[in-house]
Amino acid sequence: MTVLQVGVVMTFAVLAIVFWFLQIVQHRQYQEMAENNHQRTLSLRAPRGVLFDRNGKILVENRRSFNVSIVREHTQDLDRTIRLLSAVAEVDVEQMHQIVERHLGEPSYQPIVLIEDASLAQVAAITARSLDFELPDVVVEEVHMRQYPTDALAAHLFGYVGEANDAQLGDGVRVGAIVGQSGIERVYNKLLMGQDGARRVVVNSMGREMSTLEEVPPVEGRRVQLTLDYDLQKAAEDGFRHAGFNGSAVILDPRNGEVLSFVSLPGYDPNDFSAGIDQATRAALNSDELRPLQNRAIQGRYSPGSTFKIVVATAALEEGLIDPDHTVNCTGGASFFGRYFRCHLRGG
């Protein structure tokens, strides 16, 4: 009995010391953890700036869309959540695992987007499971998705957007940010990006939002007006298609150098990149012999041919080396710096 009494006293003494250590010594740490457990900060993505043509016609704008993300900080079984989300949304589970693995080095409180531009059916199914407390660590958020002309008008000029890669991080660009990857979207990315906002909410033990504590609204990106003429651009592209040709056409205003039309065909649909392009579509674009991703207007290398005679003649006139009545006799070729160059016509 004495040993039993001593054992009971020592047990309660140890418990008292542990409780004192947890509740007094580590009180501040556990209080902060408890507050973080029922508070969540949601990023509010800023809509990108709208692109207009020279007459004020909207060329590129934004549309409302839904992204489905997972917050690792609030999940107890990450693998189970991924499997369940894959079954509910009917998305390949291996693809989701690959996305999560790419972002494992990021802070656990930062959401990982698993489904971009989710359909209404996917959103409804996921939301219903969240209400049933099956997916409390999955967040559905409304975002602004880039929307380009449906006929792929001026695709190479506008370019497309995508998630920032490692080389693009920094200078205000965070992990997961959507930035311009080519064309106007890339050149004027700083103007078009805007400034993201944030919303701090209170959630219950199941991760369901109860109230909003603080909200900083996002700031839309700057609106950019181009010198492009929509009607002229469409007419040029329709002309190529009507004739059945691929190629490039750039129309400039000789008075000031403004670009009125910028055509490169075949093109591609930038909308495929807005929602995260799938591997099959990307592979088809890369394997196409016509190379639709190549901007023929500025990336193609072609012999200028006789059009360069205009440049040489103009320079000679400006320098006073010839007059407008000057004639040149061509015999089919000439030697320059020890090398003989033939003309297009052997007879000259």
TACORNOR-V864666 format. One record per pair of residues at least 24 apart in sequence whose C-alpha atoms are under 10 Angstrom apart, sorted by the first residue. I is the first residue (numbers start at 1). J is the second residue. D is the distance in Angstrom with one decimal. If there is no record, write none. Layout:
I_J_D / I_J_D
This chain:
35_202_9.3 / 36_73_9.8 / 36_109_9.8 / 36_202_9.4 / 36_203_9.9 / 37_73_8.7 / 37_74_7.8 / 37_202_9.1 / 37_203_8.1 / 37_204_8.6 / 37_205_7.9 / 37_207_9.0 / 38_74_9.8 / 38_201_8.3 / 38_202_5.6 / 38_203_5.0 / 38_204_5.9 / 38_205_6.9 / 38_206_9.4 / 38_207_7.7 / 38_208_9.5 / 38_209_9.2 / 38_210_9.6 / 39_200_6.9 / 39_201_5.7 / 39_202_4.6 / 39_203_5.9 / 39_204_8.6 / 39_207_9.2 / 39_209_9.0 / 39_210_9.8 / 39_211_9.7 / 39_212_9.4 / 39_213_8.8 / 40_71_9.7 / 40_73_9.8 / 40_74_9.5 / 40_109_8.3 / 40_110_9.9 / 40_199_8.2 / 40_200_5.6 / 40_201_5.4 / 40_202_6.4 / 40_203_7.0 / 40_207_8.9 / 40_209_8.8 / 40_212_9.6 / 40_213_9.7 / 41_109_8.4 / 41_110_8.7 / 41_111_9.6 / 41_198_6.7 / 41_199_5.6 / 41_200_4.3 / 41_201_6.4 / 41_202_9.0 / 41_212_9.8 / 41_213_9.7 / 41_214_9.2 / 41_215_9.4 / 42_109_9.7 / 42_110_8.7 / 42_111_8.3 / 42_139_9.3 / 42_141_8.7 / 42_197_8.7 / 42_198_5.6 / 42_199_5.1 / 42_200_6.2 / 42_201_7.7 / 42_215_9.3 / 43_110_9.0 / 43_111_8.8 / 43_141_9.1 / 43_143_9.9 / 43_196_7.1 / 43_197_6.1 / 43_198_4.5 / 43_199_6.4 / 43_200_8.8 / 43_215_9.8 / 43_216_9.5 / 43_217_9.8 / 43_218_9.1 / 44_141_8.6 / 44_142_8.6 / 44_143_7.6 / 44_144_9.7 / 44_195_9.3 / 44_196_5.7 / 44_197_4.7 / 44_198_5.1 / 44_199_6.9 / 44_215_9.1 / 44_216_8.3 / 44_217_7.2 / 44_218_6.2 / 44_219_9.6 / 45_141_9.8 / 45_142_8.9 / 45_143_6.4 / 45_144_7.3 / 45_145_9.9 / 45_177_8.3 / 45_178_8.9 / 45_193_9.5 / 45_194_8.9 / 45_195_7.7 / 45_196_4.8 / 45_197_6.4 / 45_198_8.2 / 45_217_9.2 / 45_218_6.5 / 45_219_8.8 / 45_220_9.1 / 46_143_8.3 / 46_144_7.5 / 46_177_10.0 / 46_178_9.8 / 46_192_9.7 / 46_193_7.1 / 46_194_5.7 / 46_195_5.6 / 46_196_4.6 / 46_197_6.8 / 46_198_9.9 / 46_217_8.4 / 46_218_4.9 / 46_219_5.7 / 46_220_5.3 / 46_221_7.1 / 47_143_8.0 / 47_144_5.5 / 47_145_7.8 / 47_146_8.4 / 47_192_8.4 / 47_193_7.2 / 47_194_6.9 / 47_195_8.6 / 47_196_8.4 / 47_218_7.9 / 47_219_7.6 / 47_220_5.1 / 47_221_6.4 / 47_222_9.7 / 48_144_8.0 / 48_145_8.7 / 48_146_7.6 / 48_178_9.2 / 48_179_9.2 / 48_180_9.9 / 48_185_9.5 / 48_189_8.9 / 48_190_9.9 / 48_191_8.6 / 48_192_5.1 / 48_193_5.0 / 48_194_6.2 / 48_195_9.2 / 48_219_9.2 / 48_220_6.0 / 48_221_4.8 / 48_222_7.5 / 48_223_8.4 / 49_146_9.7 / 49_185_9.7 / 49_188_9.9 / 49_189_9.3 / 49_191_7.5 / 49_192_4.5 / 49_193_6.8 / 49_194_7.2 / 49_219_9.9 / 49_220_6.2 / 49_221_4.1 / 49_222_4.8 / 49_223_4.7 / 49_224_6.9 / 50_146_9.4 / 50_147_9.8 / 50_192_7.6 / 50_220_9.2 / 50_221_7.8 / 50_222_7.4 / 50_223_4.9 / 50_224_6.4 / 50_225_8.4 / 51_148_9.9 / 51_158_8.9 / 51_184_9.2 / 51_185_9.5 / 51_192_8.9 / 51_222_9.2 / 51_223_6.1 / 51_224_5.1 / 51_225_5.8 / 51_226_7.1 / 52_223_7.8 / 52_224_6.3 / 52_225_4.6 / 52_226_6.0 / 52_227_8.7 / 52_228_8.4 / 52_229_9.5 / 52_230_9.1 / 53_224_8.8 / 53_225_5.7 / 53_226_5.0 / 53_227_6.1 / 53_228_5.2 / 53_229_5.7 / 53_230_6.2 / 53_231_9.6 / 53_260_9.3 / 54_225_6.3 / 54_226_5.6 / 54_227_4.8 / 54_228_5.7 / 54_229_5.8 / 54_230_8.0 / 54_260_8.5 / 55_225_8.7 / 55_226_9.0 / 55_227_8.6 / 55_228_8.7 / 55_229_7.2 / 55_230_8.3 / 55_231_9.9 / 56_225_7.3 / 56_226_9.0 / 56_229_9.5 / 56_230_9.6 / 57_225_9.2 / 57_229_8.9 / 57_230_7.5 / 57_231_9.9 / 58_148_9.9 / 58_149_9.6 / 58_225_9.1 / 58_230_9.2 / 59_147_9.0 / 59_148_7.1 / 59_149_6.8 / 59_153_8.9 / 59_154_9.4 / 59_158_9.0 / 59_225_9.5 / 59_226_9.5 / 59_228_9.7 / 59_230_8.0 / 60_146_7.4 / 60_147_6.0 / 60_148_5.1 / 60_149_6.9 / 60_158_8.1 / 60_185_10.0 / 61_144_9.5 / 61_145_8.6 / 61_146_6.2 / 61_147_5.4 / 61_148_6.8 / 61_149_9.1 / 61_223_9.8 / 62_143_9.5 / 62_144_5.8 / 62_145_5.4 / 62_146_4.6 / 62_147_5.2 / 62_148_8.4 / 63_143_8.4 / 63_144_5.5 / 63_145_5.2 / 63_146_6.4 / 63_147_6.2 / 63_148_9.8 / 64_117_8.9 / 64_142_6.8 / 64_143_5.9 / 64_144_4.8 / 64_145_6.0 / 64_146_8.9 / 64_147_9.6 / 65_116_8.2 / 65_117_5.4 / 65_118_7.2 / 65_119_8.4 / 65_120_9.3 / 65_141_8.5 / 65_142_5.7 / 65_143_5.3 / 65_144_5.8 / 65_145_5.9 / 65_146_9.4 / 65_275_9.2 / 66_115_8.4 / 66_116_6.8 / 66_117_5.1 / 66_118_5.4 / 66_119_7.6 / 66_120_8.4 / 66_122_9.6 / 66_123_7.6 / 66_140_6.6 / 66_141_5.6 / 66_142_4.5 / 66_143_5.7 / 66_144_8.2 / 66_145_8.7 / 67_112_9.9 / 67_113_6.6 / 67_114_7.7 / 67_115_5.7 / 67_116_4.7 / 67_117_5.6 / 67_118_5.9 / 67_119_9.4 / 67_123_8.8 / 67_139_8.2 / 67_140_5.8 / 67_141_5.5 / 67_142_6.4 / 67_143_6.8 / 67_144_9.6 / 67_145_9.8 / 67_275_9.4 / 68_111_9.2 / 68_112_8.4 / 68_113_5.8 / 68_114_5.8 / 68_115_5.0 / 68_116_6.6 / 68_117_8.3 / 68_118_7.0 / 68_122_9.2 / 68_123_8.0 / 68_126_8.7 / 68_138_7.0 / 68_139_5.8 / 68_140_4.6 / 68_141_6.6 / 68_142_9.0 / 69_110_9.5 / 69_111_5.7 / 69_112_5.1 / 69_113_4.1 / 69_114_5.4 / 69_115_7.0 / 69_116_8.7 / 69_137_8.5 / 69_138_5.7 / 69_139_5.1 / 69_140_6.4 / 69_141_7.9 / 70_100_9.0 / 70_108_9.8 / 70_109_9.6 / 70_110_8.7 / 70_111_5.4 / 70_112_5.3 / 70_113_6.6 / 70_114_7.1 / 70_115_9.7 / 70_135_9.2 / 70_136_9.2 / 70_137_5.8 / 70_138_4.5 / 70_139_6.1 / 70_140_8.9 / 71_107_9.9 / 71_108_6.9 / 71_109_6.1 / 71_110_6.5 / 71_111_4.7 / 71_112_6.6 / 71_113_9.1 / 71_136_9.2 / 71_137_5.5 / 71_138_6.4 / 71_139_7.4 / 71_207_10.0 / 72_100_9.6 / 72_104_9.4 / 72_107_8.9 / 72_108_5.2 / 72_109_6.5 / 72_110_7.8 / 72_111_7.3 / 72_112_8.1 / 72_137_7.1 / 72_138_9.0 / 73_107_8.7 / 73_108_5.0 / 73_109_5.1 / 73_110_8.1 / 73_111_8.8 / 73_137_8.1 / 74_108_8.7 / 74_109_8.1 / 74_136_7.7 / 74_137_5.3 / 74_138_8.8 / 74_205_9.5 / 74_206_8.9 / 74_207_7.4 / 75_108_9.8 / 75_135_8.9 / 75_136_7.8 / 75_137_5.4 / 75_138_8.7 / 75_207_9.5 / 76_137_8.8 / 77_137_9.8 / 78_137_9.1 / 80_135_9.7 / 81_134_8.4 / 81_135_6.7 / 81_136_9.2 / 81_137_7.9 / 81_138_8.2 / 82_114_9.2 / 82_135_9.6 / 82_138_9.5 / 84_126_9.7 / 84_129_9.6 / 84_134_8.5 / 84_135_8.1 / 85_114_9.4 / 85_115_9.9 / 85_122_9.7 / 85_125_9.5 / 85_126_7.4 / 85_129_9.2 / 85_134_9.5 / 85_135_7.7 / 85_138_8.4 / 86_114_9.7 / 86_115_9.9 / 88_121_9.9 / 88_122_7.4 / 88_123_9.7 / 88_124_9.9 / 88_125_6.4 / 88_126_6.6 / 88_128_10.0 / 88_129_8.4 / 89_115_8.8 / 89_118_8.7 / 89_119_9.1 / 89_121_8.2 / 89_122_5.1 / 89_123_8.1 / 89_124_9.5 / 89_125_7.1 / 89_126_7.0 / 90_122_8.1 / 91_115_8.4 / 91_122_9.7 / 103_175_9.1 / 103_176_9.4 / 106_175_8.3 / 110_175_9.4 / 110_176_9.5 / 111_137_9.5 / 111_138_8.8 / 111_139_8.1 / 111_176_9.2 / 112_138_9.5 / 112_139_9.5 / 112_176_8.2 / 113_138_9.7 / 113_139_9.1 / 113_140_9.5 / 113_141_9.9 / 113_176_8.2 / 114_138_9.6 / 115_140_9.5 / 115_275_8.9 / 115_276_9.0 / 116_143_9.5 / 116_145_9.3 / 116_274_8.9 / 116_275_5.6 / 116_276_6.7 / 116_277_9.9 / 117_142_9.3 / 117_143_8.6 / 117_144_9.4 / 117_145_7.7 / 117_274_8.6 / 117_275_5.5 / 117_276_8.4 / 118_142_9.9 / 118_275_8.9 / 130_206_8.7 / 130_207_8.6 / 130_208_7.8 / 131_206_9.1 / 131_207_9.7 / 131_208_7.7 / 132_206_9.5 / 133_205_9.8 / 133_206_6.2 / 133_207_8.3 / 133_208_8.5 / 134_206_8.9 / 135_206_8.6 / 135_207_8.6 / 135_208_9.8 / 136_203_9.9 / 136_204_9.7 / 136_205_8.8 / 136_206_5.5 / 136_207_4.8 / 136_208_6.7 / 136_209_9.9 / 137_206_8.2 / 137_207_6.4 / 137_208_9.0 / 138_207_8.6 / 138_208_9.9 / 139_207_9.1 / 139_208_9.4 / 145_178_9.6 / 145_271_9.2 / 145_274_6.5 / 145_275_7.3 / 146_178_9.8 / 146_270_9.0 / 146_271_7.3 / 146_273_9.1 / 146_274_5.8 / 146_275_8.3 / 147_270_8.3 / 147_271_6.2 / 147_272_9.9 / 147_274_7.6 / 147_275_9.9 / 148_269_8.0 / 148_270_6.5 / 148_271_6.0 / 148_272_9.7 / 148_274_9.0 / 149_269_8.5 / 149_270_8.6 / 149_271_8.3 / 150_269_7.6 / 150_270_9.0 / 150_271_7.9 / 151_234_9.7 / 151_267_9.8 / 151_268_9.2 / 151_269_7.6 / 151_270_10.0 / 152_266_9.9 / 152_267_6.9 / 152_268_6.2 / 152_269_5.0 / 152_270_6.9 / 152_271_8.4 / 153_230_9.0 / 153_233_7.8 / 153_234_7.0 / 153_237_7.8 / 153_238_9.9 / 153_262_9.8 / 153_263_8.6 / 153_264_9.7 / 153_267_8.3 / 153_268_9.0 / 153_269_8.5 / 153_270_9.5 / 154_183_9.9 / 154_228_9.7 / 154_230_9.3 / 154_233_7.4 / 154_234_8.4 / 154_237_8.5 / 154_261_8.5 / 154_262_6.7 / 154_263_6.2 / 154_264_7.5 / 154_265_9.2 / 154_267_8.0 / 154_268_9.4 / 154_269_9.7 / 154_270_9.7 / 155_182_10.0 / 155_183_8.4 / 155_184_10.0 / 155_262_9.5 / 155_263_8.5 / 155_264_8.1 / 155_265_9.1 / 155_266_9.6 / 155_267_6.2 / 155_268_6.4 / 155_269_6.7 / 155_270_6.3 / 155_271_9.6 / 155_292_10.0 / 155_293_9.3 / 155_295_9.2 / 156_182_7.9 / 156_183_6.2 / 156_184_8.7 / 156_262_8.3 / 156_263_7.8 / 156_264_6.7 / 156_265_8.8 / 156_266_9.7 / 156_267_6.9 / 156_268_8.0 / 156_269_9.5 / 156_270_8.7 / 156_292_9.2 / 156_293_7.7 / 156_294_8.0 / 156_295_5.9 / 156_296_8.9 / 156_297_8.9 / 156_298_9.9 / 157_182_8.4 / 157_183_5.2 / 157_184_6.2 / 157_185_8.7 / 157_228_9.8 / 157_261_9.5 / 157_262_6.7 / 157_263_7.9 / 157_264_8.5 / 157_295_8.4 / 157_297_9.5 / 158_182_7.6 / 158_183_5.1 / 158_184_4.9 / 158_185_6.1 / 158_186_8.8 / 158_187_9.7 / 158_262_10.0 / 158_270_8.3 / 159_183_4.0 / 159_184_6.0 / 159_185_5.8 / 159_186_7.4 / 159_187_9.5 / 159_268_9.7 / 159_269_9.5 / 159_270_6.7 / 159_273_9.6 / 159_293_9.8 / 159_295_9.9 / 160_184_8.3 / 160_185_6.2 / 160_186_7.9 / 160_269_9.0 / 160_270_5.3 / 160_271_7.7 / 160_272_8.9 / 160_273_6.4 / 160_274_7.0 / 161_185_6.7 / 161_186_7.8 / 161_189_9.3 / 161_270_8.1 / 161_271_9.1 / 161_272_9.9 / 161_273_6.5 / 161_274_5.9 / 161_275_9.2 / 161_276_9.1 / 162_273_6.5 / 162_274_6.4 / 162_275_8.2 / 162_276_6.9 / 162_277_8.9 / 163_273_9.7 / 163_274_9.3 / 163_275_9.9 / 163_276_8.2 / 178_274_9.0 / 181_273_9.7 / 183_295_9.4 / 184_224_9.8 / 184_226_9.5 / 188_222_9.6 / 188_224_8.6 / 189_221_9.2 / 189_222_9.8 / 190_221_8.4 / 190_222_8.9 / 191_220_9.7 / 191_221_6.1 / 191_222_5.3 / 191_223_7.9 / 191_224_8.1 / 192_220_8.0 / 192_221_4.4 / 192_222_5.3 / 192_223_7.0 / 192_224_7.8 / 193_219_9.1 / 193_220_7.5 / 193_221_5.0 / 193_222_7.7 / 194_218_7.7 / 194_219_5.5 / 194_220_4.8 / 194_221_3.5 / 194_222_6.7 / 194_223_9.9 / 195_219_5.0 / 195_220_6.7 / 195_221_7.1 / 196_220_8.3 / 196_221_9.7 / 226_258_9.2 / 226_259_8.5 / 226_260_8.9 / 227_252_9.7 / 227_253_9.7 / 227_257_9.8 / 227_258_6.0 / 227_259_5.8 / 227_260_5.9 / 227_261_8.6 / 228_252_9.5 / 228_258_8.0 / 228_259_5.9 / 228_260_4.4 / 228_261_5.7 / 228_262_7.8 / 229_259_8.4 / 229_260_5.2 / 229_261_6.4 / 229_262_9.5 / 230_260_8.4 / 230_261_7.9 / 231_260_9.6 / 231_261_9.1 / 232_260_7.1 / 232_261_6.2 / 232_262_9.4 / 233_260_7.3 / 233_261_4.8 / 233_262_6.8 / 233_263_7.1 / 234_261_8.6 / 234_262_9.9 / 234_263_9.1 / 235_261_9.4 / 236_261_7.6 / 236_262_8.7 / 236_263_7.2 / 237_261_9.3 / 237_262_9.2 / 237_263_6.5 / 237_264_8.4 / 237_265_7.9 / 237_266_9.9 / 240_264_9.8 / 240_265_8.1 / 240_266_9.7 / 241_265_8.9 / 241_266_9.4 / 246_290_8.8 / 246_292_9.9 / 246_296_9.7 / 247_295_9.7 / 247_296_6.9 / 247_297_8.3 / 247_300_9.8 / 248_295_8.5 / 248_296_5.9 / 248_297_5.5 / 248_298_9.3 / 248_300_9.2 / 249_296_9.0 / 249_297_7.0 / 250_297_7.2 / 250_298_9.9 / 262_297_7.6 / 263_295_8.8 / 263_296_8.4 / 263_297_7.2 / 264_292_8.6 / 264_293_9.5 / 264_294_8.3 / 264_295_6.0 / 264_296_5.5 / 264_297_6.0 / 264_298_9.2 / 264_300_10.0 / 265_290_9.1 / 265_291_9.4 / 265_292_7.0 / 265_293_9.3 / 265_294_8.9 / 265_295_8.2 / 265_296_7.5 / 265_297_9.3 / 266_290_7.1 / 266_291_7.6 / 266_292_5.0 / 266_293_8.2 / 266_294_8.7 / 266_295_9.1 / 266_296_9.1 / 267_291_8.7 / 267_292_5.0 / 267_293_6.7 / 267_294_8.3 / 267_295_8.4 / 267_296_9.8 / 268_292_6.1 / 268_293_6.8 / 268_294_9.8 / 269_293_9.9 / 305_344_9.0 / 306_344_9.3
